[in-house]
Amino acid sequence: MGRRFKLLMVFLFMVARFLLRVRYNVKVKYLTPISKDKPILFLPNHPAEIDPILLMVNLGPKYFPKPMVVEHFYRLKGFQWILDIVGVIPIPTMEEKANIWRGKEVAKILADVSKQVKNGENFVIYPAGKLKSTGREQIGGASFVHNLLQVCPDMNVVLVRTTGLWGSSFSKAPTGRSPEFGKTLFRNIWSLIKSGIFFLPKRHVLIEISQAPDTLPITAPRVVFNKFLEDWYNNHPDPGPEPLNLVSYSCWKDQLLSMSHAISSGSPINHVTEINVPPDVEHQIKLEIASLAKVDAAIIHRKTHLSNDLGLDSLDIANLHIYLDRKFDVIDYSPGDLLTVEDILLVVSGSFQRKDQRQIKESSIQMKFKWPKEPFRKPVKAPMGKTIPEAFFKICEYMGNAASISDANSGVLTYKKLKIAALVLSKKISRLEGDRIGIMTPASVGTYVTILACLLANKVPVMLNWTTGMRGLDYASDTIKMNYVLTSRLFLDKANLRTLGKIESKLIYLEDIRHSISFLDKIKGWVQSFKKTEKLLSELDLDLKSAYDPAVILFTSGTESLPKAVPLSHENILFNQTSGLSCVKLKRSDSAYCVLPPFHSFGFSITGLMPILIGIRAFYAPDPNNSRGMVSDIKTTKATILFCAPSFIRSMFAVAEPEDLKSLRLIVSGAEKAVQIQDYIALNLPNATFLEGYGITECSPVVTIGRVGEPMFGVGKPVPGVKLTIVNPVTKQRQLDSEEGEICIHAPSVFSGYLNPGQNSPFIEIDGLRWYLSGDMGFIDNKGNLILTGRLKRFVKVGGEMISLGGLEDEIIHFASTKGLVSNAISTKNFALSVKEKNTDKPELILFSTVPLIRDEINAYLKDAGWGRIIKIAEVKELAEIPLTGVGKTDYRLLDEQYLSG
């Protein structure tokens, strides 16, 4: 740290200390001399959000320590620049949002701090990692400081005890929750003004500083070390909780804060007199807790405190949360709710309720949401331009200040605001090295602003599918050269991903980019947004962009093999959107509900970019597995259009009341058979039209779709510009379209080829045209409709005959429904058929089922149903659920790897 910089910091500390004196009378008392011969680690207690500031203005000029603060405090608007000058290190909040991912971030920070310590830096670190909730400082199982001292045992440890702030508006005493710093600060400034600034009664604060005694048990277990610190902090001057200290906020009268919170160290969960958990389940839970705490399960009882008694830290609690989720499928609680063993049992039994009555929202959106009334909104228009940036700028000019997109967190963005946001963000992204940028976020306003910003920055977005796990992400990282992956801390918190493999080192958080955007950046973006399309394209070096250049790289779903990298050009996407739009008549009053993930081709192009580029309003939601949330969102937003995968629609219909979905007038789906969906709509949503289609990632994605007003046969007719033909699946020779064979596709929307090294060409040439071999089986009826019969890889040769596994699955569903084991109504997937070919003389059919089935009964039924004597199920494997990919398809590859690979 340079001399000039130190002088600047000293000046800032002096100014801050002068300003704080109008409210705080701070006395600093050194209980022992402080040695400066080694790097100093100051360990303070944490009674209030204001105490780090009071501490730093007194320690800063002498020791220049780097303080660590929780990230939400570090990112407060208007304060971050000051914190950066002081050298603050943000650390993930673990109090309410503990998870594996945050634990990894903390581990990285620990490694970085230990390096800085060895370079002679001083630090201020709060051992508890959170504000105290009662008069007693409780550190519990917090592990950061103890872990740091194991790595850096030679640090000069200095203990700091602050008293006098318990009862402040910056403490948890008034409400039991952490106060909002900004609001509390400005409320207190107003109190100062009302009292003439210098006449507000002063709060007396004592800061005691002491060299840690030689008896500090650094090498002892974490629980012992933390207990030593707790005892020192809670000795002021007598052992016990700190007394409440209320000071008036007015010089004119005795105006004290009301203590609405019943101060308690108890759990945030209301307890019931009876917990309905079987004894064997309770024993399993106690064994898991004992394993994490490395203690004997016999000492664990229902009232045992996970942190104070067992020393579990937030990462241990996160692991416990994952165990409960996987073992007992529990929902609607956060790791911060788990304080005692009894809390865990209540969560497992489903009997818990938070004391502060916070309700888990079924919906991702506030019930007050409304699209603005726009009686003069312009009509829907097909994409205008040869590239997506050109089409985007032109639709923004065309729509002006009309509403464009929204989600639960961003409010409504007009086309004007969307254009500014994309332009501003593109400037930041343009500075990142490389022409490909990974993106790993769910459907949201932020995601599509990021995608557009990448394109405006002359980068190709690479959409990563996090549901494939580390193996899929590593494969994507190896296949596609990209230096950076844009993601969001909010997303990683909710996704609770255990590991991201090779891309972890490439992550850049959108929150960090957003906080780096200055007021001047926004002004420049606003000025730039007034420029015409041609001018903008020229300034951004996009005017020479070709329609055949890649606009995105997607990955196939990988249901049968590892995902393949699919580059789609601007022409592929825009042609497909224009063709699809001509088959589906959309109105200016329509609004789409868009929940498919952007790594899905249908999600990226049709539910993601298309609403923006054609001028209809779109509401994005991040989780298609949240069926109740989808129902609530559609009811609230009054969405009229729903494009979604069949499995997600079925799950949504299973929990919906027809009245909740009455606003829907058009529902479009594909990828799987949708008879149940058709029946539900016909019975419950008579005003809605259901169209089934067929799409493939490699075709951008729409190939066929039904037509409004026409009877639905198969998956509809090809969209304009798409040609189909049928070839023999073995010889690849063309055959009659009416004969079942492999479907081939020729269109401007078909991609140019896979990016995977060594991947076989998916194209054949027929009559001078290049056709894409889809891998799907089917035929074309006499009215031009495509009839799908299954995947080529989902056929097995038995006794010389090609047998459709999909057809067999349908037969088994019918068998199970006649036995009353499953309902023909809307339901989740119950069956999946796979083929075992390893270590066997001939292919064996393995049936995975979520309901009990007897193999001999199934085989007898199949024989009577006309499937012949050679078609037999070799084995039935009962599972709790059939695994699905991130886009709702049966994950046959996972089934084969887990159960048949041996």
C-alpha positions, -999 to 999 in steps of 0.1 A, spaced: 0 0 0 15 33 -11 22 63 11 -3 85 -8 -30 59 -6 -25 55 31 -28 93 35 -61 92 16 -74 64 38 -64 83 70 -82 114 57 -114 93 50 -112 77 84 -109 111 101 -139 125 82 -160 94 90 -150 96 127 -160 132 128 -194 125 112 -201 95 135 -195 117 167 -229 134 162 -245 102 174 -218 79 189 -196 86 218 -169 59 212 -143 50 238 -115 27 227 -98 8 255 -66 -12 250 -66 -39 276 -31 -50 266 -4 -37 243 -7 -49 206 23 -63 189 29 -53 153 58 -77 145 35 -102 127 3 -99 106 -26 -91 129 -60 -109 128 -86 -88 146 -115 -109 158 -145 -87 169 -179 -96 181 -208 -84 160 -237 -67 179 -248 -44 151 -243 -35 114 -227 -2 124 -200 -17 146 -176 -25 116 -176 12 107 -170 23 142 -142 -2 145 -125 6 112 -124 44 117 -105 37 150 -83 8 138 -77 19 102 -53 49 107 -30 27 128 -32 -8 114 -49 -5 79 -66 -40 83 -86 -54 55 -122 -62 67 -143 -91 55 -180 -84 51 -209 -105 38 -216 -100 1 -250 -85 4 -236 -57 25 -207 -52 1 -230 -48 -28 -252 -21 -13 -259 5 -39 -239 37 -33 -215 22 -8 -193 -2 -27 -168 24 -39 -160 33 -3 -156 -4 6 -133 -9 -23 -111 19 -12 -109 4 23 -100 -30 8 -130 -49 19 -132 -86 10 -168 -98 3 -177 -133 16 -208 -153 7 -237 -150 32 -240 -184 49 -266 -176 76 -297 -181 55 -284 -194 22 -259 -221 31 -252 -245 3 -223 -265 -13 -216 -238 -39 -212 -210 -13 -190 -233 7 -167 -237 -22 -166 -199 -27 -157 -195 10 -129 -221 6 -114 -200 -23 -115 -169 -2 -98 -187 27 -70 -197 4 -67 -161 -9 -67 -146 26 -40 -170 37 -18 -159 8 -23 -123 17 -15 -130 54 18 -144 43 24 -112 25 20 -93 57 -16 -80 54 -37 -74 85 -74 -85 86 -106 -79 105 -128 -111 105 -159 -117 124 -158 -152 139 -196 -156 141 -200 -145 105 -234 -129 113 -251 -104 136 -259 -117 171 -295 -125 176 -296 -122 214 -276 -104 241 -251 -132 239 -226 -136 211 -230 -171 198 -204 -184 173 -216 -220 173 -199 -241 146 -187 -212 124 -154 -225 109 -137 -198 88 -115 -182 115 -105 -216 130 -96 -229 96 -76 -198 88 -56 -202 120 -48 -239 111 -33 -226 79 -17 -195 94 -10 -204 131 16 -176 135 -8 -147 131 -10 -122 159 -46 -127 171 -62 -97 187 -97 -99 203 -121 -70 201 -153 -66 222 -178 -39 213 -206 -31 238 -233 -5 239 -249 -13 205 -273 -40 215 -307 -23 211 -295 0 183 -316 2 151 -287 -14 134 -289 -45 156 -313 -75 155 -328 -65 189 -358 -45 176 -372 -70 150 -351 -102 153 -340 -98 117 -310 -81 101 -320 -45 94 -317 -30 59 -286 -9 63 -295 18 37 -330 24 50 -319 24 86 -290 48 78 -313 73 61 -339 70 88 -313 79 114 -300 108 93 -336 122 93 -336 118 131 -304 138 133 -318 166 111 -350 168 132 -328 171 163 -307 199 149 -279 174 140 -257 182 171 -284 178 197 -294 141 192 -287 121 224 -255 102 221 -251 64 223 -221 54 244 -200 26 228 -170 9 244 -145 -9 221 -121 -31 242 -90 -45 224 -68 -72 238 -39 -94 226 -52 -129 226 -39 -148 256 -16 -177 253 -44 -200 264 -63 -193 231 -69 -229 220 -60 -226 183 -51 -262 178 -82 -275 198 -113 -287 180 -135 -259 165 -162 -262 192 -136 -256 219 -120 -227 201 -153 -210 194 -165 -215 230 -133 -197 242 -142 -167 220 -178 -167 231 -168 -166 268 -145 -137 262 -171 -117 242 -198 -123 267 -178 -110 297 -188 -73 298 -178 -68 326 -197 -97 341 -204 -130 323 -238 -132 306 -258 -115 279 -253 -79 271 -280 -57 286 -304 -39 262 -292 -3 256 -320 19 243 -311 55 234 -337 82 223 -339 92 187 -351 127 195 -337 155 216 -372 168 222 -387 137 238 -378 102 250 -383 84 216 -372 48 220 -373 19 196 -401 -5 203 -389 -41 208 -415 -59 187 -392 -90 187 -394 -114 216 -357 -119 221 -350 -156 221 -322 -180 211 -347 -205 199 -355 -219 165 -372 -200 137 -397 -228 135 -429 -232 155 -428 -264 174 -457 -289 178 -463 -313 206 -462 -344 184 -437 -352 156 -449 -379 133 -416 -395 123 -411 -433 125 -384 -443 149 -362 -459 122 -363 -427 102 -354 -406 133 -325 -430 139 -313 -427 103 -313 -389 106 -294 -390 139 -268 -413 123 -263 -388 94 -259 -359 119 -235 -379 140 -214 -386 108 -212 -349 100 -204 -339 136 -180 -369 141 -197 -378 174 -215 -409 187 -252 -408 177 -261 -418 213 -254 -383 225 -278 -367 200 -313 -359 212 -342 -339 198 -332 -307 217 -296 -309 206 -285 -277 189 -267 -284 156 -243 -255 159 -238 -248 196 -238 -284 208 -224 -303 179 -203 -276 162 -218 -280 127 -210 -251 105 -230 -237 77 -214 -260 51 -223 -290 73 -259 -278 74 -259 -274 36 -248 -311 33 -275 -320 57 -300 -301 36 -289 -321 5 -293 -354 24 -328 -345 35 -338 -334 0 -325 -366 -16 -336 -390 11 -370 -376 21 -378 -351 -8 -385 -323 16 -393 -288 4 -403 -253 15 -376 -246 40 -341 -231 39 -309 -245 56 -311 -215 80 -343 -230 95 -324 -260 109 -311 -251 143 -319 -283 163 -325 -320 157 -362 -313 164 -363 -288 136 -351 -315 112 -377 -340 124 -404 -313 119 -392 -306 84 -392 -343 75 -427 -348 90 -440 -318 71 -453 -302 104 -431 -271 105 -441 -235 102 -418 -205 106 -424 -183 136 -423 -151 116 -450 -165 93 -429 -161 62 -447 -181 35 -431 -200 7 -445 -185 -25 -461 -209 -49 -457 -182 -75 -425 -165 -85 -443 -133 -90 -460 -108 -68 -498 -109 -70 -499 -72 -79 -483 -77 -113 -501 -63 -143 -490 -56 -178 -496 -20 -187 -527 -12 -207 -516 -5 -243 -547 2 -265 -525 15 -293 -498 -13 -293 -485 -20 -327 -493 -54 -345 -471 -84 -343 -444 -84 -370 -421 -111 -383 -384 -106 -375 -369 -78 -396 -333 -82 -407 -307 -108 -417 -291 -110 -383 -305 -111 -347 -288 -78 -337 -304 -61 -368 -338 -77 -361 -335 -66 -324 -327 -29 -332 -355 -28 -358 -381 -42 -335 -370 -17 -308 -375 12 -332 -408 -2 -343 -422 -9 -308 -408 22 -290 -419 24 -254 -442 -6 -256 -438 -33 -229 -415 -61 -239 -404 -86 -212 -407 -92 -175 -400 -116 -147 -405 -118 -109 -374 -98 -101 -371 -72 -129 -405 -56 -134 -416 -47 -169 -389 -36 -194 -401 -16 -224 -383 -20 -257 -365 12 -250 -352 0 -216 -343 -34 -231 -323 -17 -258 -304 4 -233 -297 -25 -210 -284 -47 -239 -262 -18 -252 -247 -10 -218 -240 -47 -209 -225 -53 -244 -198 -28 -236 -187 -48 -206 -189 -82 -224 -169 -69 -254 -139 -66 -231 -139 -103 -223 -114 -123 -244 -125 -148 -270 -154 -149 -295 -174 -174 -275 -190 -167 -241 -207 -194 -220 -240 -186 -204 -255 -206 -176 -287 -191 -162 -324 -200 -164 -351 -182 -183 -353 -146 -170 -350 -110 -182 -314 -110 -172 -306 -140 -193 -320 -127 -225 -305 -92 -219 -272 -111 -216 -277 -131 -247 -286 -100 -267 -256 -82 -252 -233 -110 -262 -245 -108 -298 -241 -70 -298 -206 -75 -285 -198 -97 -315 -196 -128 -292 -213 -161 -298 -233 -173 -267 -227 -209 -257 -258 -221 -238 -248 -246 -210 -271 -272 -196 -264 -274 -159 -288 -304 -155 -263 -327 -173 -241 -325 -142 -203 -322 -141 -197 -348 -168 -219 -329 -194 -204 -296 -185 -168 -309 -187 -177 -323 -221 -190 -290 -232 -159 -272 -219 -137 -296 -238 -157 -294 -270 -161 -256 -272 -132 -232 -265 -145 -205 -242 -126 -184 -217 -156 -172 -196 -190 -184 -185 -215 -159 -173 -238 -170 -145 -256 -156 -115 -251 -160 -77 -288 -160 -73 -291 -189 -97 -263 -209 -82 -279 -204 -47 -312 -218 -59 -298 -246 -81 -276 -258 -53 -251 -275 -77 -225 -296 -60 -198 -292 -86 -194 -275 -120 -161 -292 -130 -139 -274 -155 -161 -244 -159 -158 -233 -123 -126 -214 -130 -142 -196 -159 -172 -182 -140 -181 -145 -141 -210 -133 -121 -236 -110 -137 -241 -93 -103 -204 -83 -104 -208 -69 -139 -239 -51 -130 -222 -34 -100 -193 -23 -122 -217 -4 -145 -214 33 -136 -238 62 -140 -218 74 -169 -221 40 -186 -258 42 -183 -259 77 -198 -238 66 -228 -261 37 -233 -292 60 -232 -276 83 -257 -266 54 -280 -302 40 -279 -315 70 -299 -293 61 -329 -308 43 -359 -302 7 -367 -278 12 -395 -257 36 -374 -256 13 -344 -247 -18 -366 -218 2 -380 -205 15 -346 -206 -20 -331 -189 -36 -362 -220 -56 -369 -228 -42 -403 -207 -68 -421 -221 -97 -401 -233 -125 -423 -266 -143 -419 -246 -175 -420 -224 -167 -391 -231 -186 -359 -256 -169 -335 -256 -195 -308 -241 -228 -298 -265 -252 -282 -262 -288 -270 -285 -317 -278 -303 -331 -248 -281 -362 -245 -309 -386 -237 -292 -414 -255 -255 -403 -257 -233 -374 -247 -246 -340 -259 -235 -328 -294 -226 -292 -300 -249 -275 -324 -241 -241 -340 -272 -223 -353 -267 -193 -376 -287 -161 -377 -304 -173 -408 -313 -207 -392 -330 -190 -362 -347 -161 -380 -360 -182 -409 -375 -207 -384 -392 -180 -364 -407 -164 -395 -419 -198 -408 -434 -208 -375 -450 -174 -370 -468 -178 -403 -485 -209 -390 -496 -195 -357 -516 -162 -358 -506 -141 -328 -523 -109 -317 -509 -76 -305 -528 -82 -272 -511 -116 -266 -486 -123 -239 -465 -154 -237 -455 -174 -206 -420 -186 -211 -405 -211 -188 -384 -234 -209 -346 -231 -201 -325 -212 -226 -302 -242 -232 -332 -259 -248 -335 -250 -285 -372 -244 -282 -366 -223 -251 -337 -203 -266 -354 -194 -299 -392 -197 -296 -400 -189 -260 -369 -168 -254 -359 -146 -284 -390 -148 -306 -414 -128 -284 -388 -100 -283 -381 -100 -320 -418 -101 -332 -433 -77 -306 -453 -97 -282 -450 -94 -244 -432 -122 -226 -430 -132 -189 -401 -154 -181 -400 -179 -152 -370 -200 -142 -383 -234 -132 -406 -256 -154 -406 -282 -126 -424 -257 -103 -459 -268 -115 -478 -248 -89 -457 -217 -96 -465 -220 -133 -502 -222 -126 -500 -192 -103 -479 -172 -127 -503 -178 -156 -533 -168 -135 -515 -136 -124 -501 -125 -157 -532 -136 -176 -509 -152 -202 -526 -161 -235 -498 -181 -251 -479 -211 -237 -451 -229 -255 -439 -258 -234 -427 -294 -233 -455 -320 -227 -441 -334 -194 -441 -299 -178 -476 -292 -192 -489 -325 -178 -475 -318 -144 -490 -283 -144 -524 -296 -154 -522 -322 -126 -522 -294 -99 -543 -267 -117 -578 -256 -114 -592 -249 -149 -603 -214 -137 -566 -206 -131 -557 -212 -168 -587 -196 -184 -567 -168 -200 -548 -193 -223 -560 -193 -259 -531 -211 -275 -510 -240 -262 -482 -254 -284 -462 -284 -275 -441 -312 -290 -414 -338 -284 -437 -365 -269 -472 -379 -273 -497 -355 -259 -530 -374 -259 -536 -366 -222 -530 -329 -228 -555 -329 -256 -581 -345 -235 -576 -322 -206 -578 -291 -228 -609 -303 -246 -626 -310 -212 -614 -280 -191 -602 -253 -214 -627 -252 -243 -615 -217 -254 -579 -228 -259 -564 -243 -290 -538 -270 -287 -512 -274 -314 -487 -303 -315 -454 -299 -333 -421 -316 -340 -388 -300 -335 -351 -308 -334 -322 -287 -320 -304 -291 -353 -334 -276 -372 -336 -244 -351 -359 -262 -339 -394 -262 -355 -400 -287 -383 -437 -293 -383 -468 -279 -365 -505 -283 -366 -526 -255 -381 -553 -235 -363 -587 -246 -375 -575 -279 -390 -579 -314 -375 -547 -325 -357 -530 -355 -372 -497 -367 -360 -474 -337 -354 -488 -316 -381 -474 -304 -415 -440 -289 -422 -437 -252 -417 -432 -232 -449 -397 -237 -464 -391 -271 -448 -390 -302 -469 -393 -338 -456 -385 -372 -471 -383 -407 -458 -354 -431 -462 -347 -467 -453 -330 -466 -419 -304 -492 -429 -296 -485 -466 -304 -447 -464 -322 -450 -498 -352 -429 -504 -386 -447 -501 -422 -439 -504 -432 -411 -479 -461 -433 -468 -438 -461 -457 -423 -460 -422 -386 -450 -422 -361 -425 -410 -372 -388 -414 -349 -365 -434 -351 -327 -434 -340 -300 -458 -345 -264 -450 -327 -230 -444 -332 -237 -407 -310 -268 -407 -276 -263 -391 -243 -267 -408 -228 -296 -388 -217 -306 -353 -187 -290 -337 -177 -322 -318 -143 -335 -331 -147 -369 -349 -185 -367 -350 -199 -385 -381 -217 -363 -406 -255 -363 -400 -262 -355 -437 -269 -374 -469 -273 -362 -504 -305 -369 -523 -313 -355 -558 -286 -328 -554 -299 -316 -520 -283 -320 -486 -307 -337 -461 -304 -340 -423 -308 -375 -410 -330 -369 -379 -327 -403 -362 -365 -402 -358 -388 -428 -374 -421 -420 -391 -440 -415 -423 -461 -389 -440 -499 -394 -445 -518 -386 -476 -527 -351 -463 -490 -342 -457 -490 -347 -419 -459 -362 -403 -466 -392 -381 -439 -401 -357 -433 -437 -347 -403 -434 -325 -365 -428 -323 -343 -450 -345 -322 -457 -315 -354 -466 -296 -360 -496 -319 -345 -530 -311 -341 -560 -335 -357 -591 -319 -361 -623 -339 -354 -604 -371 -381 -578 -364 -376 -541 -356 -396 -535 -324 -405 -499 -312 -397 -495 -275 -420 -464 -275 -449 -485 -287 -441 -511 -261 -441 -484 -234 -476 -472 -246 -488 -508 -243 -475 -512 -208 -491 -479 -198 -524 -493 -211 -519 -525 -191 -511 -507 -159 -542 -484 -163 -565 -515 -167 -550 -528 -135 -557 -495 -117 -520 -489 -110 -519 -456 -130 -544 -432 -142 -551 -422 -178 -555 -387 -164 -527 -361 -164 -498 -377 -145 -460 -380 -143 -440 -406 -161 -442 -441 -146 -424 -463 -171 -393 -465 -193 -379 -493 -214 -343 -499 -220 -323 -527 -237 -295 -546 -221 -270 -559 -246 -238 -564 -226 -230 -598 -210 -260 -614 -227 -265 -636 -258 -294 -615 -271 -309 -581 -263 -330 -581 -231 -358 -557 -225 -356 -541 -190 -386 -522 -177 -382 -494 -152 -414 -487 -133 -425 -465 -104 -454 -489 -96 -452 -526 -87 -456 -548 -118 -452 -586 -121 -431 -596 -151 -451 -627 -161 -483 -608 -160 -469 -582 -184 -456 -607 -208 -489 -626 -209 -507 -594 -216 -482 -584 -244 -487 -619 -260 -525 -615 -259 -522 -580 -273 -505 -593 -304 -468 -586 -297 -459 -622 -304 -441 -648 -283 -406 -634 -289 -414 -600 -272 -408 -605 -235 -397 -583 -206 -366 -598 -191 -367 -578 -158 -387 -552 -140 -368 -527 -119 -389 -506 -95 -377 -470 -90 -390 -441 -69 -392 -420 -101 -382 -421 -137 -353 -396 -143 -359 -368 -166 -335 -344 -185 -336 -307 -179 -361 -303 -207 -385 -330 -194 -376 -360 -215 -369 -394 -201 -332 -397 -194 -325 -431 -210 -287 -426 -209 -288 -421 -172 -309 -452 -167 -285 -472 -189 -254 -459 -171 -268 -464 -136 -285 -498 -140 -274 -515 -172 -237 -505 -178 -224 -535 -158 
